[in-house]
Amino acid sequence: MRTAAIFSSHMVLQQGRPICIWGEGQDCEHISVTLGNVGVDTVAANGKWKLYLPPQTAADGLTMTIAGKDERLVFTDISIGEVWLCGGQSNMEFEICNEKNGEALLSALTPDCGVRFYYTPKLHMIDANFDAAERSTCWQTASPTAARAWSAVGLYCALELQKKLGVTVGLIGCNWGGTSATSWIPRETIAEHPQLSPYLDDYDRAMEGVTLEEHIRAFDAYAAYQGAWHLKSTAYKKAHPDASWEDIEAACGKSQYPGPMGPKSERRPGGLYETMLSRVCPYTLRGFLFYQGESDACYPDTYGILLRALIAKWRKDWENPDLPFLFVQLPMFRYASEPDSGSWAVIREHQMQTAQTVANTALAIIPDCGEWNEIHPSDKSQVGHRLALLALAEVYGLLTQIQAHPPVYQSYETIGDTMILHFANGALAPCNNPCGFELAGTDGIFYPTCAKISADTVTLHAEQVPCPTAARYAWADYCAISLYGENGLPVSPFRTAKA
């Protein structure tokens, strides 16, 4: 008898909801779980068992005992509080030790700060080494050493929630840099949506004529080369902080990232759903924190379908159609060597539309948190803060909509050669030199425009557009941001219509 790997001493269990405990056992084996003074029994079937403890109130310092036929497990120092899963790719994964103010934050962390972390092991595939690697994990309490690899976004958010709520907050890190949202849902879910077929087609083409053994050999060779390359390039960048990508590759050799697509690639459709997400499901949660989208800019027009499919699948797996899903809109970003394709603008639009149409979701707007030519901004404090604002408003009811959300574009009207944009949810902040606004007429050609901001409207005019039919703001992969609410939160990039 044993539990799923995510259960250990120091774990945080969700308050106010039935607590799911599960694991493996012999068929017909009687399993007893006791938490404090509460006990529940079940019987294993088909090698597995699962039970639910009744909802509990917040507490710390509890002990859980799990007894089977021959084994007895004891987990200590358990807290009951709030649990959030931190999903996505590299900007959610971004470690606090690499964050702009991370070392200062780490130096102040102590085990009694009220935040704990479980890092779902990053495993490429289920093989002979999988079980041992998964079993080496456990929940961690905070310290300057233990917390170095924790998600910076998650930690900033959790510390703010802990301060406001006064309970222990547990984070489950379940993320991997460079991965598509298709990595985090099963292939069967992707196949249900014909618009997403290019993802499966790309994978199938990559595997044509390649055996599993051949792929594993190729991937292992890539991993060895890329690991050595990463060490060399990191040292080179440290010695030459202004080096371009071309300079780095000239000195260190060509990067082979992201390596061959196939059954061992973390980027494969359904891969991390199998090796990571399903391993921590259905651990009882308050909700999801999600920061992803960069790796799906190759197919921006279908991102909304993909994101909604992911939300629905995760909620179904956790057997809760209302589970809160708080996610982060992509910031401003473009590599200096690449043209502005506008693909990130389309992703942002899909993210906003999803937040506006899918119940119990909310979007953290962060266009001002991006960096030119750097896909991993080093300051994650505002991202974590804005997720915390959403949680405090949408989940815990401690803030108003105006406190947690920026104003949002709602509608427009045209009067002669002028277009007036209307906004809801609070007042706009004044700006002396607003930028990023464009107007187009029936020809669909956009021109920069003069803008005048009032409390709930923006008035636009451009000499080249005598009869405006469409407007847009900050519609680019990377551009300056000038439109904020009086609450200090930036307005999401938007367009009035597809010209």
N, C-alpha and C positions, 0 to 999 in steps of 0.2 A: 504494500500500500504506500502511496505517496501522493503529494499534492502537485498541482501545476507549479512550475518553477518560480512563478511570480510571488508565491506565498513564502514569506520568511519573517524572521524577527525584524522589528522596526517598521513593519509595513503600516500603511495608512489605509483604513477601510472607510467607505463612504457612509456618512451619517444620514439618517432619515429615509433610507431605502433598504429593501431586503438585500442582504449581503450574500453574493454567490461565492461558494467555495467548491472547488472541483479537483479531481485528480484521477489516479489510476488505482485499480485494485483487482484482486481475484474475483471471479464471478461468484456471486452470493455472499461475498465478504461483507460483514457488518461494519459500517464506518460511523464513528461518533465524533462530532465536532463540538467543542465547548469553548465559548468566549466569555470570560468572566463568569457570570452566573447563568448564562444562557446556553442551552445545549440542544442540538438537533441531530437525529440519526438518519441514515439511509443505508441502502444495500447496493453494492457494486453489481453492474450488469455489463456484459460484453467488454469487460476489462476496464470499465470507467465508472465513475460516480460523480454526482453533483447534488448539492443541497443549498438551501437558502436559510441563513440566519435571519430572524426578524429584525426590523429596523431598530437602530440604536441611536442614542444621543451622543454628542461629542464627549470624548474622554481620552485620557492618555494613560500609559503605563499598564495596559491590559496584557493578559496572557491567553493564548489560544492553545488548546490541546486537541490533537487529532489522533484517535485510536482506531486501529484496525485489528485484524486477527492476531498478528504477531508483532506489529510495529506500533510505536507510539511517538508522535512528533510533538514538540513543545516549542512554540514561538512566543517570544517575550517582547516587552517594550512596544506594544502595539498601540497605535492611536486611531481614534475614530474622528474623522473630520471631513475634509473636502478633497476629492480626487479628480484630477484632470489628465487626459491623455494628450501629449504633445506630438502631433503628427506632422508629416511633411518632408521637405527636403533640406538642403544645406543651411538655409537661414533660420530654420527652427533647430537644426542640429548644432549650429554655431556655438562653440563651447564658451563658457563664461571666462575661462582663463585667457581667451583670445579677444575678449570684448574690450572696448575702449577704456572703461573704468572697472574692468573685471577684477584686477588684482586688489584694488581698494575694497571692492565689495567682498571678495573672498576673505580678506584679512579680518573682516568683522563677523564672519559666519561662525556660529557655535551650534552644537547639537540641540540647544533649546530655542533656536530661532523660529521653530514651527514649520519648517519646510523639509520634506524628505523626497527622495528620488529613486525610481527604479528604471534602469536603463535596459530596455529590451535588447538582447544581444544581436549584433549585426552579423547575420549568418547568411551566406550566399545560397546554400541549398541544404536540404535535409540529407545528410550522409552519415557515415560511421562516426564522425566526430561531433555531430550535432548535439546529441543528448548531453555529453560531458560539458560542452561549451555553455549550453543553456543552464545546466545545473550549477555552474560556477557563479551565477548571478545572485544578487540579493538586494533588498531595499537598503538604502544608505541614509544615514543622518548627516546633517550639514557639518562641515569643517573646512578650513582653508585647503586641506589636502583632498578630502573625499569629494568635494563639490567641483573640482576643476573642470571635469568633463561634462558637467550638467548643462542643459540648454540655457543659454543666456536669456532668450525671450521668455522661456518658461519660468526661470527663476525670478526675473523682475516681476512678472505677473503674479507669481505665487506669494512673494514677499508682501506685495501690496494687498492681496486678498487676505493673507494671514493677519495683517495689521488691522484691516477693517472688520474681519469676521471673528477674530479672536480664537480660531481653532487651527489645528494642524492641517497643513495642505500637503497632499501627496501628488507628485508628478510622475507620470509614466512616459518616459522618452521612447517614442516609437517612430523613428525618422532616419532618413539616409540621403545624403547629398547626391544631387544629380539625377534624381529619380522622377519619373512621370507619375501622375496620379494613377495611371494604369497599373503601376507596380503594386498598388495598395488595394486593388480589388481583384476578384478571381477572373480568369479568362472568360468564364461563362457569363459573367455580368457584362464584360466588354462586348461579347458577341451578341448580346440582346439589343445592342444599339448599332444599326448598320452604319451610322455616320462615323463610328469609331473604328471601322474595319481597317483603315490604314495602319493602325498600331499593330494589329494582328498580322496583317500582310507583311509589314516590315520584319517582324520576328520570323515568320514562316520562310521568307526569302533568305534570311540569314542562315537558316538551318537546313536549307536544301543541300543534300549530298553530304551532310556533316553528321557523324555519329556522336552519341553522348560522350564517349571516351575521347574522341578527337577534340570536341569542344572543351572538355575539362583540361586536357593538356594545353590547348592554346590559351585558355583563360589563366591557368596557373603560370604559364610563361609570361603572359602579360602582367599579371599581378606582381611577379618577382621583379620584372624590369621597371614597372611603374613605381613600386615601393622604393627602389634605389634612386630612381629619377626624382621622386618627391624629396628625398633627403638632400640630394645635390641642389635641386632648385630652391629649396627653402634656405639653405645656407647661402646660395648665391644672392637671393633676394635680400637677405639680411645684410649682406656686405654691399649690395648695390640696390638700395631702396627705390631708385628712380629707373631701374632697368625696364625696358619694354619686353613684351612677350618674345619678340624676335631675338632680343639680346639673351634672354634666358635660355631659349632653345639652342642658340648658337653656342652657348657655354656648356650646357648640360645635356645636349642631345634632344631629339624630338620627343615630346610627350605622346604617349600612345593612348591616353585617356579618350574615350571611356572604355576601350577594350572591346573584345568580340561579343556580339550579342548571342545569347544562347541560354541553356538551362542553368548555368552558374552565374550569369550576369545579374547583378542587383537591379538592372534596368528592365528586365524582361517582364512582359505583362503577367500579372498575378504572382510574381515571384516573392515579393516581400509581404504580400497578404498571407502567403503560405508559411514563410519562415519567421515572420515577426508578428504581424497584427493578430493572426489567428491564435498565436501562442499566449496572448494576454487577454483574449476575449473569452468569456464575458465578464471580466473583472468589473465589479460594480463601480460606476463612475458618476460624477456630476455632469460631465460633458467633455467635449473635444475642443482643443486649441489646434488650429491647422494653419500652416504657412507653406504654400506650395504654388507652383504655376510656372516657374521659370523654365523648367524642362519641357513644358508643353507648348512653348511659343512656336514650335515647328508646325503645329496644327491649331492655331488660335481660334478658328471659327467654330470648332466643336468643343471648346473647353467647357462651356456651360453644361452641355450634355454630360460630359465626363464628370464634372464636379457634382452635379445633382445625382448621378448614378452612385458616386462614392458615398455621398451623404446618406442616401437611401439604404445602401448595402450595409454600411457600418451600423446604422440605427436598427436595421433588421437583425443583424448578428447580435447586437446587445439587447434585443427584444424590447426595445423602447423607441417607438416612432417619434417621440417628442424630445429625445435627448438633445440638449443644446449643442449647437455646432457654431463656434466662434472662429472666424478665420481672418486672414490678413490679406489685404489687397497688395498687389505688387507695387513697389515703389518706383521712382524714376531710375532708369538704368539704360546705359548703352556703352558697349566697348568702343573705344576711340577708332579702332580699325574697321568698324562695321557701319553700314548705312543705317539710317533710322527707318526700319520697316513698318513701324506702327503695330507690330504684333503684340507688344506688351500692352498697348492701349486697348486692343481688342480683348485681351485676357482680363484687364481691369474692368471693362464693361460687362463681361460675362460674370465676373465675381459680384459686381454690384447688382446685376439683374437676379442672380441667385439669392442674394441676401434679401432682395425686395419681394421675392416670390415663394421662397421655401420657408415654411413656418419654423420658428425657434432657431433661426440662424441670425447672425449679426456679423458685420464686416468692419474690421479696423482699417481706417483710411490712413495711409502713410506715404503719400507721394513725396513729402518733404524729408523722408528718411533714407532716400537713395543716395548713391555716390556715383559720380562720373567715372566710367571705366573700371568700376569695382562692383562686382556682383554680390559681394558679401560686405555690406556696410558694417563697420566695427562698433557702432553705437546702437545697441539693442534696447536701451532703456525706454525710449518712447514707444517702441513696438509692444513691449511687455506692459507698459502703462496703459496703452489704448485698449489692449485686450482686457486688462483688469477693469477699465471703465465699462466695457461692454458687459462683462460678467456681473459687476455690481448693479448695473441697470437692468439687464435683460433676465438675469438668473436669480439674483438675490433681492431685487427691488429696492436697493438702497440709494440709487441715483435716478434722476429723471432722464428722459430721452434727450433733452437739450443739453444736459450736462455730459452725456456719454457719446453723443453723435454730433458731427458737424452739420451745418445746413446742407440740404440736398436739392439738386435741380429738380423742378417739378413740371414746368410748362413754359411755353413762349407765346408771344403775340407779335405781329408786325404792324407797324404804323408808318406808312410811306417807305422811306429808305432806312428805317430804324427797326431793330429787333430788340424786344424786351424779354429777358429771361426772368422767370419767377422761381423763388426758392422757398422751401418750407423748413421747419424745425430750427427755429432760432434766427437771430439776426446775423447778417454778414458784417465782418470787420471792415472799416474803411481802409482804402489803399490809394496812395497818391499816384502810383504809376503801375496800374494793373497790366499784366502781360499774359500771354498764352491764349488769348481769345482770337477766334477766326470766324469769318462769315463767308457764305457761299450763296450764289444765286442758282438759277435753274441749270447752269452749265456745270455745276458741281465743283468748280474751282474755288478753293479757300484762300482768303487773303487775311493778313493780320488786320485787326480792327481796334479802333479806339473803344474804350470801355469806361463806363461810369457806374460806380457801385453805390447802392443805397442799402437800406436796412434789409430788404427782402427781394430786391431786383438788381439786375445788371443790364444796363442799356448799351447796345452795340451799334456802331456805325462804321462803314468803310466806303470811301469814295468809289472804289472799284465795283461795289455791289449795290446798285441802285434799288434792286428788288430782292432783298434777302429771303432765302427759303430754308437755310440751315445754318447752325452755329455749332462750334465745338470749343472746348477748353482743355488745355494741356493734353491735346491729342497727339502724343508722341511717345516713343520709348523713353526719351529723356528730354526734359525741358524745364524751365524755371517755373516755380509755383508762386502764385500771388493771391489766391482767393482763400480766405479763412473765415471761420465763424468767430463771433465775439468770444466764444468759449476757448479760442486758441487752436481749434482743430481744423485741419485743412479740408477743403471741399474736394470731393472725388472728381477726377477728370471725367468728362462726359461729352456726348454729342446729342444734338436735338433730334437728328434723323440721319439715316444712312444716305448721304447725297450721291 
